[in-house]
Amino acid sequence: MSEQETEHREREHRQRVLKGATIITSIHTSEIPCVIRNQHANGAELKVAADVVVPERFSLYVPVDGIAYEAVLRWRRNDRVGVQFVGQGPKPRLHYG
């Protein structure tokens, strides 16, 4: 299967959502607001400001789910970011939502 076919197949299984979320790079340094556009068990597509620097690894806190996903950046196109979930944890203690 070609890379394009694999990407198309993965997109078919993503559930379209519209959830507010926060990229947490460190408890002491920064939070980046974002929106989850679609999500599946292993990752998601996020919308962020086009000029924001997204780190290679971060926590993605989703208040509506009460979960902080450990995420790895997989791709970026303008204001869209693809991430892979590599773990999850509870709501961060110092963040609200």
C-alpha positions in Angstrom: 0.0 0.0 0.0 1.4 3.4 -0.9 1.9 6.2 1.6 -1.0 8.2 0.0 -3.3 5.2 0.3 -2.3 4.7 3.9 -3.0 8.3 4.7 -6.4 8.2 3.0 -7.3 5.1 4.9 -6.4 6.6 8.2 -8.4 9.7 7.4 -11.5 7.6 6.8 -11.4 6.2 10.3 -11.0 9.6 12.0 -14.1 10.9 13.9 -14.8 14.5 13.1 -15.0 16.5 16.2 -14.7 20.1 17.3 -13.1 20.2 20.8 -11.2 22.9 22.5 -7.8 21.8 23.8 -4.5 23.1 25.1 -1.0 22.1 24.1 1.0 22.1 27.4 4.7 22.2 26.8 5.6 22.6 30.5 3.9 23.5 33.7 6.1 26.6 34.0 6.5 27.8 30.4 3.6 27.7 28.0 0.1 26.7 27.0 -1.0 26.9 23.4 -4.8 27.0 22.7 -5.9 24.7 19.8 -9.0 23.0 18.4 -9.2 19.3 17.7 -10.7 18.9 14.2 -10.8 15.1 14.0 -9.6 12.4 16.3 -9.1 8.6 16.3 -7.7 6.2 18.9 -4.1 6.8 18.0 -4.0 10.5 17.2 -5.7 13.7 16.1 -5.6 16.7 13.7 -5.3 20.0 15.5 -5.9 23.6 14.4 -3.4 26.1 15.8 -2.4 29.6 14.9 -0.2 29.5 11.9 2.7 31.4 13.6 2.8 29.2 16.7 5.8 26.9 17.2 4.6 23.4 18.2 7.2 21.3 20.0 8.0 17.7 18.9 6.5 16.2 22.2 3.9 17.7 24.5 0.7 17.0 26.5 -2.6 17.8 24.9 -5.2 18.5 27.5 -8.8 18.1 26.4 -11.1 19.5 29.1 -14.3 17.9 27.7 -12.6 14.4 28.0 -10.8 15.2 31.2 -7.7 13.6 29.7 -4.2 14.8 29.0 -2.8 12.9 26.0 0.9 12.5 25.6 1.5 13.5 22.0 4.2 13.4 19.3 4.1 15.8 16.3 3.9 13.9 13.1 3.2 16.6 10.5 2.3 20.2 10.0 0.6 22.1 7.1 0.1 25.8 7.8 -2.4 26.0 10.7 -3.0 22.2 10.8 -1.0 19.8 12.9 -1.1 16.0 13.0 -0.2 14.3 16.3 0.2 10.7 17.4 -1.0 9.7 20.9 1.7 7.8 22.8 0.0 7.7 26.2 -2.5 9.5 28.4 -3.0 10.7 31.9 -5.5 12.6 34.1 -6.3 16.2 34.0 -3.1 18.3 34.9 -3.4 19.6 38.4 -2.6 23.2 37.6 -4.8 23.6 34.5 -8.5 24.2 34.4 -11.2 23.6 31.9 
